Structures are given as structure tokens and as C-alpha cells.
Amino acid sequence: MQSRGFGGTRVLVVEDEPAIADNITYALRTEGFEVTWCVTGQEALRILDEEPISLMILDVGLPDQNGFEVCKQVRKTSALPIIFLTARADEVDRVVGLEIGGDDYVPKPFSPRELAARVKAVLRRLPPDDPGTRRERAASPFTVDNQRMKIWYFGRQLDLSRYEFRILEVLLERPGWVFSRERLMERVWDSPEASMERTVDTHVKTLRGKLRNIRPEIDPIQTHRGLGYSMKESW
């Protein structure tokens, strides 16, 4: 039976035990959710950069790092709803999880149906314009041709270098999402360890100049001091 209002909403399940992940995935899909599953914190962070995720179910005991640390990294740039899963039921752990930005905390063992109900409850608490929810956006002035590596801005083709194209392509994937310089280097440069973070600033400055040549009154790339860059979310 499909749930009302959540069809097409994607949930990221970060859980290293396949049997538990399968039960969660089945319960969520039964309620109409789309599900992406991974087993490590680093893979979860990569997926959040690449897919439109509305909520994350995050196991605390992951093979590569503590789920609390993953949450801290996500909270630097996003208010994405997070529900913690843990085999530990200590009150201290629950308090820590909620204090660092978790929206709910579910100790194992648990009922997958109850977890699905908690997911729906968390999503219902979000305001209508929350970036964690899926919604229609105003038409973007950008048109991207990934195959030919070309981008048009207000109908005019931009003359972009390879790195300028990749930076703009990444920012356009998730309007409003803040990408750190380090994350942009990982996504854009072939050998990010050989580059410097200031190289990102230089390319963004040049890119802004090219966009300003077309529409001088608009700066679609937003700077977040100490964090990174994002693409303008509404037009």
C-alpha cells in the first residue's frame, strides 16, 4: 500500500548489516519511498553530494567511522533530517545523537514498520520550503549538455575551460547545497591532492566574471565564508 504524500521521496539508509538494511528497505518501499543503501560513512557523504536525498537513516556503528562523526560532517552544510540507528540504548548516546543534530534515535532491535512511521513523522515536521524536502523549483536559466560539455546561461553559450565546466556542473546538480572547496576538488580535479584549495577560488572568480558578462545584475554562485560555494536556489 502506497503512503500519501511520500511517493518519490528518497531515503538514504546507511547500515552495514545487509539483513537489517533489507528489512528497512522493504518497509520503506512498501510505504512508497525510494531507497538508496550504502554501508560506510564515506560512501554516504558521496551519495549526498550526488543524489537528491530527503532523509538519512544512519547507523552509529559503521565499519569506517562513527555515525555521529558522519552527522557532524553533514551538519556543516545541510539540515538534512537524520534518524540514528544503534545497538546501544544508553541515554547518553541518545542525548549525544540529538544534541549534534539528529532528528530521532531508534535503538536496535526495532520494528521496520515503526521506523517507517518515524520517517514519515520526521518528514511531516519539516516546513514546506525546507531544503530536505522534494519540491518544484523555478526554471533554471542554465541548460547543461553533459555529453558535449557545454552550458548555456540565459540562452547564451558559455566559453568555459574544463575545470570551469565541471565546477558549474557540480554546483548545478544541487542548487542551494554548499560544496566545500575540498569536496569540489574531489569532484572536479583528476588529481585533487596535487591542487591547492585556492585554485578553486581562482576558477570560481573567473567563472563569475563570465556569468556577469551575460547578466551583470545577477551573481548565481554564492559564497559561504569558511564553508564553500553553492548555486543560487531560486530565480
Secondary structure, DSSP 8 states (H G I E B T S, - for coil): ---SS-TT-EEEEE-S-HHHHHHHHHHHHHTT-EEEEESSHHHHHHHHHHS--SEEEEESB-SSSBHHHHHHHHHTT----EEEEES---HHHHHHHHHTT-SEEEESS--HHHHHHHHHHHHHHS-TT-TTS-------SEEEETTTTEEEETTEE----HHHHHHHHHHHHSTT--B-HHHHHHHH-SSGGGS-HHHHHHHHHHHHHHHHHH-TT---EEEETTTEEEE----
